[in-house]
């Protein structure tokens, strides 16, 4: 009975997930953002934060901005001893817009 209560109580936990830059390529104009998601957790992804972070990263690379590209992937990265997945790394790709501004090489 205690276990059932705990599962019901935890099942209602909601949290906002902020994205973090996890990879990408300036040359390819791709930014990868990720966050961790856990079993029994209702995750609300902060879309504005993700878009802002991708836009900032692309602009730092000399691009005009960014847009989501390719959807999301979820990879299990935490399992119980019995092999049940309880944690996932969620990754979303963004494509940088425009062409990167070339750095000046004048001396």
LINLINDA-V663034 format. One record per residue. N is the residue number from 1. OMEGA is omega as a letter, one per 20 degrees, with the letter a starting at -180 (* if undefined). Layout:
# LINLINDA-V663034
{{N & OMEGA} {N & OMEGA}}
This chain:
# LINLINDA-V663034
{{1 & r} {2 & r} {3 & r} {4 & r} {5 & a} {6 & r} {7 & r} {8 & r} {9 & a} {10 & a} {11 & a} {12 & a} {13 & r} {14 & r} {15 & r} {16 & a} {17 & r} {18 & r} {19 & r} {20 & r} {21 & a} {22 & a} {23 & r} {24 & a} {25 & r} {26 & a} {27 & r} {28 & a} {29 & a} {30 & r} {31 & r} {32 & r} {33 & a} {34 & r} {35 & a} {36 & r} {37 & a} {38 & r} {39 & r} {40 & r} {41 & r} {42 & a} {43 & r} {44 & a} {45 & r} {46 & a} {47 & a} {48 & r} {49 & r} {50 & r} {51 & r} {52 & r} {53 & r} {54 & r} {55 & r} {56 & a} {57 & r} {58 & r} {59 & r} {60 & r} {61 & r} {62 & r} {63 & a} {64 & a} {65 & a} {66 & r} {67 & r} {68 & a} {69 & r} {70 & r} {71 & a} {72 & r} {73 & r} {74 & r} {75 & r} {76 & r} {77 & r} {78 & a} {79 & r} {80 & r} {81 & r} {82 & r} {83 & r} {84 & a} {85 & r} {86 & r} {87 & a} {88 & r} {89 & a} {90 & a} {91 & r} {92 & r} {93 & r} {94 & r} {95 & r} {96 & a} {97 & r} {98 & r} {99 & r} {100 & r} {101 & r} {102 & r} {103 & r} {104 & r} {105 & r} {106 & a} {107 & *}}
